[in-house]
Amino acid sequence: MRTIKQQHRAVSAPIADLVTYRALPTQSVEHLDPFLFLNHHGPQVYRAPNGGLPFGPHPHRGFETVTFILDGDIMHQDTGGHQSIIGPGGIQWMTAGRGLIHAEISSPEFKRQGGPLEILQLWVNLPAKDKMVEPRYIGLQEPEIPTVTLDNDRVTIQAVSGNWAGTPGAVQPLADIQLATIHFREGGTLNLNIPAERTIFFYTVRGRLRVNGQETEARQLVEFNYDGDDLNIEALSDAVLLLGHAKPFEEPIVAYGPFVMNTEQQIQEAYRDYQAGKFGRWSE
């Protein structure tokens, strides 16, 4: 059984009027290779009308963003020509690769009507060989993401990437990154076998869980050692879990602002390329 190294509570980090909790990095952990960053936005209720999400045009290079929309919506646009509005239960997987500019804002309808909003954004590193790939974007609504139901319907796995209980995920990423959102009803149990050499990303979004004998609750990130294959999860209440696992890349990580590369020189090149317009030109 995999042992727990420590637990980390997400800290409040509001952005304008957006309720935000920063779950990674923490005061003691910069990253969980290859998982780099997690912001938990909400839950909150926006009035009508409202200004929506504050994430206007900004650049990225060298990693991927995976966005999970639990409530509300996100309207995505980027300089690769991609555009979509994804609603509750959907996901967005953007490979920044060699670089692009994108915006993540609320739809006109959400700005008019308001309503509940809760969103997770996870940054996942790219291996050195893929940092300069052509950017891509995948936006999927909830019905487009395969689900697996276990334990007499008390556990529902939304298979985002990888393979879960024999079901392939909706996205086949460049690296072997397995990600899922898992919805538990109280009393539900889930037993998984994850090879000891793989990093586990375990973030409780809602509710209370017991994992490998330790209790954890909403807005807590569980950090595991690399010493066992078994993960045993029990829901102490209705709960939602963001779960991922991947083999560490074990490569240098140099992150500065919106860029994640392997060297300082590459970061400087990213800024020069952005300023030179090589990420594309933004148009409303």
C-alpha positions, -999 to 999 in steps of 0.1 A, spaced: 0 0 0 13 35 -9 21 55 21 13 92 26 41 117 29 21 147 39 -11 166 32 -13 202 20 -43 225 25 -50 249 -5 -45 285 5 -68 314 -4 -54 334 -34 -83 355 -48 -80 369 -83 -101 401 -85 -136 390 -74 -129 353 -82 -127 331 -52 -95 311 -57 -75 285 -37 -39 276 -46 -34 239 -41 0 236 -59 27 248 -54 26 248 -16 50 263 9 69 230 10 64 215 -24 72 233 -57 57 205 -79 48 168 -80 66 159 -112 51 162 -138 22 180 -122 31 217 -118 2 238 -106 -34 237 -95 -59 265 -89 -93 258 -75 -117 286 -85 -149 289 -64 -173 276 -55 -192 309 -56 -223 323 -72 -220 352 -96 -247 379 -96 -266 389 -128 -251 407 -146 -214 402 -139 -179 406 -154 -172 369 -155 -138 353 -153 -108 377 -154 -84 357 -176 -79 378 -207 -53 372 -234 -20 358 -220 8 336 -235 20 301 -226 49 279 -237 62 245 -227 34 228 -208 -3 219 -209 -33 233 -191 -62 209 -182 -93 227 -170 -122 210 -153 -155 229 -152 -177 217 -123 -201 246 -125 -205 276 -148 -187 278 -181 -155 289 -198 -153 305 -233 -118 297 -248 -101 314 -276 -65 312 -288 -42 323 -316 -42 288 -330 -77 294 -342 -95 274 -315 -127 286 -299 -154 270 -277 -177 274 -248 -175 244 -223 -202 240 -197 -206 220 -164 -189 186 -163 -167 194 -194 -130 198 -197 -105 217 -218 -70 203 -226 -47 228 -242 -11 219 -252 7 252 -253 38 236 -269 60 261 -288 37 289 -277 3 306 -282 -19 333 -266 -52 324 -252 -81 338 -231 -104 320 -207 -135 341 -200 -171 335 -192 -197 332 -220 -220 362 -227 -249 342 -213 -231 336 -180 -222 373 -178 -259 382 -183 -275 355 -161 -248 347 -135 -250 315 -115 -228 290 -97 -191 287 -107 -165 262 -97 -134 254 -119 -101 236 -115 -71 244 -136 -42 220 -136 -8 226 -153 10 195 -165 46 197 -177 57 186 -212 89 165 -216 118 183 -231 113 166 -265 77 179 -267 81 214 -254 81 230 -288 54 209 -305 26 226 -324 -1 239 -300 -34 220 -298 -67 224 -280 -94 199 -271 -127 211 -256 -152 184 -245 -187 187 -230 -197 163 -202 -214 137 -225 -182 134 -246 -162 121 -217 -164 84 -210 -176 73 -175 -172 42 -155 -196 33 -127 -184 10 -99 -194 -2 -64 -232 -3 -70 -233 31 -86 -216 47 -56 -184 56 -76 -184 73 -110 -151 78 -128 -150 104 -155 -121 91 -176 -103 122 -189 -70 106 -201 -53 73 -198 -72 42 -189 -96 37 -160 -111 3 -152 -106 -8 -188 -121 24 -203 -99 47 -224 -100 83 -215 -114 110 -238 -79 125 -244 -48 108 -255 -20 131 -244 16 133 -257 29 118 -224 15 90 -203 -6 113 -181 -37 96 -165 -64 120 -152 -99 115 -139 -126 132 -119 -142 108 -95 -176 113 -79 -183 93 -48 -216 88 -29 -211 83 9 -198 48 16 -184 42 -19 -150 26 -22 -125 24 -49 -93 3 -50 -67 11 -76 -33 -4 -85 -8 24 -95 28 14 -99 51 27 -72 73 46 -96 45 69 -107 36 102 -91 1 103 -77 -19 136 -79 -47 134 -53 -68 165 -47 -101 164 -28 -124 189 -44 -155 183 -22 -164 162 7 -144 138 29 -124 108 20 -102 82 36 -72 71 15 -49 43 27 -61 48 62 -58 86 65 -87 110 63 -86 140 40 -112 167 31 -121 193 6 -93 215 -7 -65 192 5 -37 178 -16 -23 144 -5 13 139 -13 24 102 -15 57 84 -12 70 61 -40 67 29 -20 36 9 -29 12 1 -56 -22 0 -39 -46 30 -34 -77 23 -13 -102 51 -12 -134 53 9 -160 81 8 -169 94 43 -194 117 27 -205 125 -9 -172 137 -25 -155 147 -56 -118 138 -63 -93 150 -89 -70 120 -94 -40 117 -117 -8 97 -120 22 97 -142 58 86 -143 81 116 -133 100 131 -162 130 138 -140 141 168 -161 151 203 -150 122 226 -145 126 264 -150 93 282 -146 88 319 -149 54 335 -152 35 318 -181 64 297 -194 78 264 -182 110 252 -198 142 234 -189 168 262 -189 169 300 -181 180 305 -217 149 289 -230 128 312 -208 145 342 -222 139 329 -257 102 325 -249 99 361 -239 118 373 -270 96 351 -292 64 363 -276 74 400 -280 84 393 -316 49 380 -323 58 344 -328 29 332 -306 5 348 -330 -13 381 -329 -44 385 -307 -76 396 -324 -109 400 -306 
